[in-house]
Amino acid sequence: MSDEFRRNLLGPEPTLLPEETDLGARLDAGDEAVDLAAKYPTSSLVWAILADEAYDEGRTIESYAYARTGYHRGLDALRRNGWRGTGPVPYSHEPNRGFLRSLYALGRAAASIGEIDEAERIAKFLGESDPEASRQLGG
């Protein structure tokens, strides 16, 4: 294991999601997330982008819904890639960022609508996934 993904030797291996090269190429080409959601509905990244756009435009409920979709799609992807409900999801591994961004966006939107218990649960989950994600996304 590389130094990039150091972990507690007694804990589970970090979960590393596969790259979404086709989606990345479409985003790099300027395609809009709203247009890509139907083509790539299992991608947490596209839902995270939609959540961020909605939040930035003051559409908090839509942001919450987009983020929740990205969060659940991310949980599905993590499980398909060996995650068993605990363990690191490194922010340094770019393909993990869609899930982590969705998780952060869900907590942010939950806090905005007064769902404090959920916001706290999400913040804990994000920190346990990778403290660097909290610093990068929240800072």
Steps between C-alpha positions, in 0.01 A plus 500: 500500500633842414577763763210698353251259658655430839259345744464323829628146439212362706236690303346430162677581174415836344226480239605636163223555248573452129551795268207633301702586191205545262322733743819693568558550129144628454537743791837617368336558161251735666193279522260610774443275803123526455538349152738230622287380793275291276797344320703437818236460776725282716773764521525679834705770333225620268254516792755686714546757225123545475477533880768768502339692214158492668645605835693789345175619338309486830302189409574319827229232475612406150860494624396266780325267255792496256748442782292217646489333159878534464552368851291188435658441160838533671410249769401255227833556320700466822329169581563371147868577557543319831393755760322336793360804676820624659848594400681774316375654177803712412439847361840483332361233266319718243221250413391502868434874491153477343378297797679721752367817333147358510543411865621850581219660296243287681627614838510863389143489367376311807645768726342770284152355547545440873562126490780531753514131602551397138755776442700380802477135389620597152789708639610202709473264202701741283770534764521123545521451124792741474571805720665662197162498323352712778788746472491518120124523459414701807786744478 
